[in-house]
Amino acid sequence: MNLQDLGWDAFFADAFEPLKIENNNLIPARVVARHHGPCELLTERGRLGGVPAGRLGDDELPAVGDWVAARPLDGEKKALIEAVLPRRSAFTRKEAWRRTVAQVVAANVDIVFLVTAFGFDLNPRRLERYLTAAWDSGATPAIVVNKLDLADDPAAELAELDAVALGVAVHAVSATTGEGLEELESHLQTGRTIALLGSSGVGKSTLVNRLAGRQVLATAETSAAGRGRHTTTHRELVPLPSGALLLDTPGMRELQLWAGEETLDSTFAEIAELAAECRFNDCSHEHEPGCAVRAALADGSLEQERYGSYRMLQRELRALEIRQDARLRSEARKEWRRFSRSQRKSSYR
């Protein structure tokens, strides 16, 4: 198997070389699936089962799409994952529940297909959230609106995305009939990794099967209310006939952002441009004179709903930053207490 077809290039080769010098039994491998710990790896020797080394911490475990340094085990179709190579990009979200911890959904992705569907799921506010996460990942986002065959007025629905999809390609397709899929071909290049992200029921698995030209993943009908069912239960890289690699992910009921506030400048580019015209560099856009953002709101060139979404995500990311700082301070205090105890024990000896 050719590593270049899996996305291997000079960036990863340079990161792997020092590890190879240290241990010449290591080989490069790409994580193509993960099952609550054990992984499936693709290597020049074929497919191997991968087990992370015990010394790897929770924050060092590989995600689907990662390149790793693996040590094949003699006489087995398995390898021990000794290290995870640096990531070129990573689609990350906040872990569910209260813990302020990042969860890597997909690593080393070149293109993110943000998959939605005509009808119940076509929500500009949800797409703004997905776009923010996509821009922060380092990958290039593209919006794929599925179920074109079921749309009553596709032109009207797509028009709702005009203010959201600034500088982002929008493709209207039907994974069922194949209509519009030719628009995706320019993205599907050899060695390129494309991740599919979106809610349950938008047809991601059907899209994977159509692009792969075979039944790769199970599919299920959505309910009459438009609610989808989780047919994908794990993340997996699927090689396509074009040579690209497609990464399907389980549908997300909720995407909690893990990003920097500056990422909003990409998602809301028009607001960033207006803010640059404000009289004051630190303008809060609330009461300062010469505020270009409030002027645009007043004359209608900036929609109130769009600006409201921007402020909501801004508050969410600022709150996340505060929680991250609090967690780091708490960990620093714990580390200091551990160090102090060890010093006291040493003084008693």
C-alpha positions as CSV (number, residue, x, y, z in Angstrom):
1,M,0.0,0.0,0.0
2,N,1.3,3.4,-1.0
3,L,1.5,5.8,2.0
4,Q,1.2,8.8,-0.3
5,D,-2.3,7.6,-1.3
6,L,-3.2,7.8,2.4
7,G,-2.1,11.4,2.7
8,W,1.5,10.9,3.7
9,D,3.8,13.8,2.8
10,A,6.9,15.7,3.8
11,F,5.2,17.2,6.8
12,F,4.6,13.8,8.4
13,A,7.9,12.4,7.1
14,D,9.9,15.1,8.9
15,A,8.0,14.4,12.2
16,F,8.5,10.7,11.9
17,E,12.3,10.7,11.1
18,P,13.5,11.4,14.7
19,L,11.3,8.6,16.0
20,K,12.7,6.2,13.4
21,I,16.3,7.1,14.3
22,E,15.5,6.4,17.9
23,N,13.8,3.0,17.1
24,N,14.2,1.5,13.7
25,N,11.5,-1.0,14.4
26,L,8.8,1.7,14.0
27,I,6.7,2.2,10.9
28,P,4.3,4.9,9.9
29,A,0.6,4.0,10.0
30,R,-2.7,5.9,9.6
31,V,-5.5,5.4,12.0
32,V,-8.6,4.5,9.9
33,A,-11.0,3.5,12.7
34,R,-11.1,3.4,16.5
35,H,-13.2,1.3,18.8
36,H,-13.0,2.7,22.3
37,G,-9.3,2.2,22.6
38,P,-8.1,-0.3,20.0
39,C,-7.5,1.1,16.5
40,E,-7.4,-0.1,12.9
41,L,-4.3,1.0,11.1
42,L,-3.3,1.1,7.4
43,T,0.4,0.7,6.7
44,E,2.6,-0.3,3.8
45,R,2.2,-3.9,5.2
46,G,-1.5,-3.7,4.9
47,R,-4.2,-3.4,7.7
48,L,-3.1,-4.0,11.3
49,G,-4.8,-3.8,14.6
50,G,-3.4,-1.0,16.7
51,V,-3.1,-0.9,20.5
52,P,-1.9,2.4,22.2
53,A,1.2,1.9,24.4
54,G,0.4,2.1,28.1
55,R,2.5,5.1,28.6
56,L,0.4,7.3,26.4
57,G,-1.8,9.6,28.4
58,D,-5.5,10.2,27.7
59,D,-4.6,13.4,25.9
60,E,-2.0,11.5,23.8
61,L,-4.3,8.8,22.4
62,P,-4.8,8.8,18.6
63,A,-8.0,9.9,16.8
64,V,-9.2,8.7,13.4
65,G,-7.1,10.3,10.7
66,D,-4.0,10.5,12.9
67,W,-0.6,9.4,11.6
68,V,1.2,7.3,14.3
69,A,4.6,5.6,14.8
70,A,3.8,1.9,15.3
71,R,5.9,-1.1,16.2
72,P,4.6,-4.3,14.5
73,L,4.4,-7.3,16.8
74,D,6.1,-10.4,15.6
75,G,3.8,-13.1,14.3
76,E,0.7,-11.0,14.7
77,K,-1.5,-8.7,12.6
78,K,-1.1,-6.1,15.4
79,A,1.1,-3.2,16.2
80,L,1.9,-1.1,19.3
81,I,1.3,2.6,18.8
82,E,4.3,4.3,20.4
83,A,3.6,7.9,19.4
84,V,1.1,10.1,17.6
85,L,2.7,12.4,15.0
86,P,1.9,16.2,15.0
87,R,-1.5,17.0,13.4
88,R,-1.8,19.3,10.5
89,S,-5.4,19.9,11.3
90,A,-7.9,18.7,13.9
91,F,-11.7,19.1,14.1
92,T,-12.3,19.5,17.8
93,R,-15.3,20.0,20.0
94,K,-15.8,20.3,23.8
95,E,-16.6,17.0,25.4
96,A,-20.2,16.6,26.4
97,W,-21.4,17.3,29.9
98,R,-19.6,19.6,32.3
99,R,-15.9,18.6,31.8
100,T,-13.9,21.4,30.1
101,V,-12.0,18.9,27.9
102,A,-11.4,18.8,24.1
103,Q,-12.5,15.9,22.0
104,V,-10.8,15.4,18.7
105,V,-13.5,14.3,16.2
106,A,-11.2,13.9,13.2
107,A,-7.5,14.6,12.6
108,N,-5.4,15.6,9.5
109,V,-8.5,16.5,7.4
110,D,-8.1,18.6,4.3
111,I,-11.8,19.3,3.5
112,V,-14.8,19.3,5.9
113,F,-18.1,18.6,4.2
114,L,-20.7,20.2,6.5
115,V,-23.7,18.1,5.6
116,T,-27.2,19.3,6.1
117,A,-30.4,18.6,4.3
118,F,-33.3,20.4,2.7
119,G,-36.3,20.6,5.0
120,F,-36.1,20.1,8.7
121,D,-32.3,20.4,9.1
122,L,-31.4,23.4,6.9
123,N,-30.7,25.8,9.7
124,P,-28.4,28.8,9.1
125,R,-27.7,29.2,12.9
126,R,-26.5,25.6,13.2
127,L,-24.3,26.0,10.2
128,E,-22.7,29.0,11.7
129,R,-21.7,26.9,14.7
130,Y,-20.3,24.1,12.4
131,L,-18.4,26.6,10.3
132,T,-16.8,28.1,13.3
133,A,-15.5,24.7,14.4
134,A,-14.4,23.9,10.8
135,W,-12.5,27.1,10.3
136,D,-10.8,26.6,13.7
137,S,-9.7,23.0,12.7
138,G,-7.4,24.2,9.9
139,A,-9.3,22.4,7.2
140,T,-11.3,24.0,4.4
141,P,-15.1,23.8,4.9
142,A,-17.7,23.2,2.2
143,I,-21.5,23.0,2.7
144,V,-23.3,20.0,1.2
145,V,-27.1,20.3,1.2
146,N,-28.4,16.8,0.7
147,K,-31.9,15.4,-0.2
148,L,-32.3,17.7,-3.2
149,D,-34.8,15.2,-4.5
150,L,-37.2,16.0,-1.6
151,A,-36.9,19.8,-1.7
152,D,-40.1,21.7,-2.5
153,D,-38.3,25.0,-3.3
154,P,-34.5,24.4,-3.2
155,A,-33.6,27.9,-4.5
156,A,-35.5,29.6,-1.7
157,E,-33.9,27.4,1.0
158,L,-30.4,27.9,-0.4
159,A,-31.0,31.7,-0.5
160,E,-31.2,31.5,3.3
161,L,-27.5,30.4,3.4
162,D,-26.2,33.4,1.4
163,A,-25.4,35.4,4.5
164,V,-23.9,32.4,6.2
165,A,-21.7,30.8,3.5
166,L,-19.4,33.7,2.9
167,G,-16.4,32.4,0.9
168,V,-17.6,28.8,1.3
169,A,-18.7,26.5,-1.5
170,V,-22.3,25.3,-1.3
171,H,-23.3,22.2,-3.1
172,A,-27.0,21.0,-3.5
173,V,-27.0,17.2,-4.0
174,S,-29.1,14.1,-3.7
175,A,-27.2,11.1,-2.4
176,T,-30.2,9.0,-3.3
177,T,-30.5,9.9,-7.0
178,G,-26.9,11.2,-7.6
179,E,-28.1,14.6,-8.7
180,G,-25.4,17.3,-8.1
181,L,-22.7,14.9,-7.0
182,E,-20.5,15.9,-9.9
183,E,-20.0,19.2,-8.1
184,L,-18.1,17.3,-5.3
185,E,-15.6,15.7,-7.7
186,S,-13.1,18.7,-7.5
187,H,-12.7,18.0,-3.8
188,L,-12.1,14.2,-4.2
189,Q,-8.5,14.2,-5.1
190,T,-6.0,11.3,-4.5
191,G,-4.5,11.4,-0.9
192,R,-7.0,14.1,0.2
193,T,-9.0,13.5,3.4
194,I,-12.6,14.7,3.6
195,A,-14.6,14.5,6.8
196,L,-18.4,14.5,6.8
197,L,-20.0,16.3,9.7
198,G,-23.6,17.0,10.5
199,S,-26.7,16.0,12.4
200,S,-28.2,12.5,12.4
201,G,-30.5,11.8,9.5
202,V,-29.1,14.2,6.9
203,G,-27.9,11.3,4.8
204,K,-24.1,11.2,5.5
205,S,-23.9,7.4,5.3
206,T,-25.9,7.3,2.1
207,L,-23.6,9.9,0.7
208,V,-20.5,7.8,1.6
209,N,-22.0,4.7,-0.1
210,R,-22.8,6.7,-3.2
211,L,-19.3,8.2,-3.5
212,A,-17.7,4.9,-2.7
213,G,-19.8,3.1,-5.3
214,R,-20.7,0.3,-2.9
215,Q,-22.5,-0.4,0.4
216,V,-20.0,0.6,3.0
217,L,-22.2,1.9,5.8
218,A,-25.7,1.0,7.0
219,T,-28.4,3.6,6.4
220,A,-31.8,4.2,8.0
221,E,-35.0,6.2,7.2
222,T,-35.6,9.4,9.1
223,S,-38.8,9.8,11.0
224,A,-41.8,11.9,9.8
225,A,-40.7,14.7,12.1
226,G,-37.3,14.8,10.3
227,R,-35.4,13.2,13.2
228,G,-32.5,11.1,12.2
229,R,-31.2,7.9,13.6
230,H,-27.6,7.2,14.5
231,T,-26.6,4.6,11.8
232,T,-22.8,5.4,12.1
233,T,-21.6,4.4,15.5
234,H,-17.9,5.0,15.0
235,R,-15.5,7.1,12.9
236,E,-13.9,5.4,9.9
237,L,-11.8,6.4,6.9
238,V,-13.2,5.0,3.7
239,P,-11.0,4.9,0.5
240,L,-12.9,6.2,-2.6
241,P,-12.4,5.2,-6.2
242,S,-11.0,8.7,-6.9
243,G,-8.2,8.1,-4.4
244,A,-9.6,10.4,-1.8
245,L,-10.3,9.2,1.8
246,L,-13.8,9.9,3.2
247,L,-14.3,10.1,7.0
248,D,-17.8,9.6,8.2
249,T,-18.7,10.5,11.7
250,P,-21.7,9.7,14.0
251,G,-24.4,12.3,13.8
252,M,-24.2,15.1,16.3
253,R,-27.2,16.1,18.4
254,E,-25.2,19.0,19.7
255,L,-21.8,20.6,18.8
256,Q,-20.2,22.3,21.8
257,L,-17.5,24.6,20.4
258,W,-13.8,24.3,21.3
259,A,-12.3,27.2,19.5
260,G,-10.7,30.6,19.9
261,E,-12.8,33.8,19.7
262,E,-10.7,35.0,16.7
263,T,-12.1,32.1,14.6
264,L,-15.4,34.1,14.5
265,D,-13.7,36.5,12.1
266,S,-13.8,33.7,9.5
267,T,-17.3,32.6,10.1
268,F,-18.6,36.2,10.3
269,A,-16.3,37.9,7.9
270,E,-18.6,40.8,7.1
271,I,-18.9,41.7,10.8
272,A,-15.1,41.6,11.1
273,E,-14.8,43.9,8.2
274,L,-17.3,46.3,9.8
275,A,-15.6,46.2,13.1
276,A,-12.3,47.3,11.4
277,E,-14.1,50.5,10.4
278,C,-15.2,51.4,13.9
279,R,-13.7,54.6,15.4
280,F,-12.3,52.7,18.4
281,N,-10.2,49.5,18.1
282,D,-11.8,48.1,21.2
283,C,-15.4,49.0,20.2
284,S,-18.0,46.8,22.0
285,H,-20.6,47.7,19.4
286,E,-23.0,48.8,22.1
287,H,-22.7,52.5,22.8
288,E,-19.5,53.9,21.4
289,P,-19.8,56.7,18.8
290,G,-18.6,55.9,15.2
291,C,-19.5,52.3,15.5
292,A,-19.8,50.8,12.0
293,V,-21.5,47.7,13.2
294,R,-24.4,49.5,14.8
295,A,-24.7,51.7,11.8
296,A,-25.0,48.6,9.6
297,L,-27.7,47.2,11.9
298,A,-29.6,50.5,11.8
299,D,-29.6,50.7,8.0
300,G,-30.4,47.0,7.6
301,S,-27.3,46.0,5.7
302,L,-26.5,43.7,8.7
303,E,-29.3,41.4,9.8
304,Q,-30.2,41.5,13.5
305,E,-30.5,37.7,13.7
306,R,-27.1,37.3,12.1
307,Y,-25.5,39.7,14.6
308,G,-27.4,38.1,17.5
309,S,-25.9,34.7,16.5
310,Y,-22.4,36.2,16.4
311,R,-22.8,37.7,19.9
312,M,-24.2,34.4,21.3
313,L,-21.2,32.4,19.9
314,Q,-18.8,35.2,21.1
315,R,-20.2,34.9,24.7
316,E,-20.0,31.1,24.5
317,L,-16.3,31.2,23.4
318,R,-15.4,33.7,26.1
319,A,-17.1,31.6,28.7
320,L,-15.1,28.6,27.4
321,E,-11.9,30.5,27.7
322,I,-12.7,31.4,31.4
323,R,-13.4,27.7,32.2
324,Q,-10.2,26.7,30.5
325,D,-8.2,29.2,32.5
326,A,-9.9,28.0,35.7
327,R,-9.1,24.4,34.9
328,L,-5.4,25.2,34.2
329,R,-5.1,27.1,37.5
330,S,-6.7,24.2,39.3
331,E,-4.3,21.7,37.8
332,A,-1.4,24.0,38.6
333,R,-2.5,24.2,42.2
334,K,-2.8,20.4,42.4
335,E,0.7,20.0,40.9
336,W,2.1,22.5,43.3
337,R,0.6,20.6,46.3
338,R,2.0,17.4,45.0
339,F,5.4,19.0,44.6
340,S,5.2,20.5,48.1
341,R,4.3,17.2,49.7
342,S,7.3,15.5,47.9
343,Q,9.6,18.2,49.1
344,R,8.4,17.8,52.7
345,K,8.9,14.1,52.6
346,S,12.4,14.6,51.2
347,S,13.3,16.9,54.1
348,Y,12.2,14.3,56.7
349,R,14.6,11.7,55.4
